[in-house]
Amino acid sequence: MRIRMKIHNKMLILVLLTATVVFGVSIGIVSKRIKDNSIETNKSQIQSNAKALSHKAKLFIQEYIVTAKTIDNLFLVYDDISEKERQTIYETSIKNILFNSPNFLSISTSIEPSTIIENDEQINISYTRMQNTIDFDSSDLSVMSQYLLSQKNMHETILPPHQYQYDNTTVIQNSYCVPIVERNQFIGATSINGYSSDFQSFLSSFKTNKKEQIFVVDYNNVIISHSEDSLVGENFTELGFDTVFMHMFENCRANSKSSVIEGYFPFSQSSYFISFAPFKISENTDNYVLVLASPSWHILKEAKRNYYLSFVSAVMGLIILGIFIWFIARYITKLISSLTSSLHDVAVGNISYENKLKIKTNDEISDTAKSVNRLIDGLNLMAGFASEIGKGNLDAEYKLLSKNDLLGKSLNKMRQSLVHAKIEENIQKEIDNKQAWVTQGIAHFVEILRQNNDNLELLSENIVSNICSYMSKPQCALYIVNDDSEEIEYELIAAHAYGYPKIIDKKVKIGEELIGRVALDKKTLHIENTTEDFPIIKPELVTDKIPSSALIAPLISGEVMMGVVEILGYEPFEEHEMEFVDKLGANIASTFNSAKTNIRTAALLKQSHEQKDVLAQHEEEMRQNMEEMIATQEEAEKREQELSAVLDILNTNTMYATLSPEGKITEVSESFALFFGLSALQMVGNYLDAFTTPDDASKREQELLWAEVLSGNSQKKIQKVKINKQTMYLSETYIPIPKDDDEFIIEQITLVLVDVTKKVEYDREIATIISEIESHTK
């Protein structure tokens, strides 16, 4: 005999038993996973924190390293500094850097002999912070360990914490030393010292709990920073860490890879999660390692708490689930009956909202009831949507019931097709309207360009005013090229703003301002957001707004640049407006080109007529001049014959020579050469002094005379010479002949010689006779 049970009781027993088994297994697995994931998450967080701390430690160290490199670079540019000023400049720079870096204790720089300054002395510059002052320190860096390490390694070096005495005060400091290297040669080093406690305090500020330990180990396995002061400066490998720990540490340093392990510290009995993070202070150094150790109990405590919390939550969930299943099961039979009735009505086409089910539960049957209700809602929505589309309301929207709603997708595709067709129609209509606007505008301006094309100024004013009115823009300016000057300029020929013409005198050279750039590039420039000071014409009325956009277009006719048009508006220019301006610019340029050609043609015609009259007059004058020239030529030929005869006589009987401004003989007469017993060829090219100046006194006198001749003054003197052992006296006359185009420049000197030997002898005889007569008279 079967035991009869109600459906809701069967559901309660079966579901609750199944849920208990599934929940038990799931909660066990999930809780274990939560615990493990919590540990792994915390380990990853520790590793991430270690990487971040290593980067921060690197940045802290690089503050000292970069400053030292900056000082090194100052010494490497010593060629740019005079040797006398180097010492002063270096000392001042180092002192200023120390003054502006309060975390620095001292800065020392030492330079090898005969490197920067050519002497055999070591350069030592050292400054120390003494309370509130910066004092010079006489210490020698070159004998210190950090200097020697830098010289040996040729890369950046950090000296582990060590004691040093400043002003009778002993401090523990870190030394950061950077070598100065020029062409792979060590020439010195810079060392910056800072409190060791600053580095540790900096790292300790990032601790997440008090038991956490952070320390840094350098490439020599020396601890340079540790929360325990007693361990600072100790060798890391001598502290008793186990083999696994040391293997992970060495792997981190060698492979530059961070890692996390769980283990014990030799100086602590507690278990830690330990993360290693490598970093380099520069490209040339080995890895430093930052070690971050976080207590294991801190991580496991949170994992255990999450484990117990998940278990308690699971038990409470089972209890609550059982209560809900009991209530839901009581209504299952009622819901099944309601579902059957509602589905029957929908199947026969009755989709009235009265057939919707009232849902009070949240289970599989309620999901089925919701699906029935959604089906009724969906069918009603489809019916309403189809009705709206039938009325022509294409803005009606239909929301798909799901991604598999094929009927809804078909309805939406139908609506989208209708909307797309309407949009295409509106777009085409708008395009046609804009194209018609452009076409009508071009036609309108073609008529304007036909008027006053013999007067560019009047035509330009008409163009800019019509552009403002047709395009509804507040300002327009027209620049026309002025190629009559040596440098191409664009001259503002017409401007219109706020309904009135404006007179502005402005010229822009090609390449200058936006106008010049557009003229140079021959491309339209559209600026959407201009500044308030951009427009050259400011509004006169308070009600007038300042334009915020600009369109600057070139006026090009073929390949010829005729000008530039500038239009300002309150809104950005649309594509059809820019198309209109480009087409209009070509028409304006063509009109201007034709107008300028016509104006030039008229001017050339006028000039041609004037030149024709002038040429006729010149032709008559030339005819008369030709007649005079023929008569003159005949007279000249006659005189030339007479002059030739005279020159022949002079060349034979007169002693003359032509001299250059330097005193060289360029031409001599036959009688001149024969007088000295030479031929003309033997004398030409020689200095006159060689024939007429026998002694030094005569040479000095000749130099004074020659200076006067070169000044443009004719000179004459009696010169005593010996020719063939016979003393003779010559009368020398020097006549300077200037250039035809410059009377102040002497081109040549003509020398005329006259033999006055007999005259001088007669004068002497007369003087002797007179002297004898006077002596007899006395």
Summary of the structure (lengths in Angstrom):
residues: 778
radius of gyration: 56.4
end to end distance: 206.0
largest distance: 206.9
contacts: 2219
relative contact order: 0.04
helix: 53%
strand: 23%
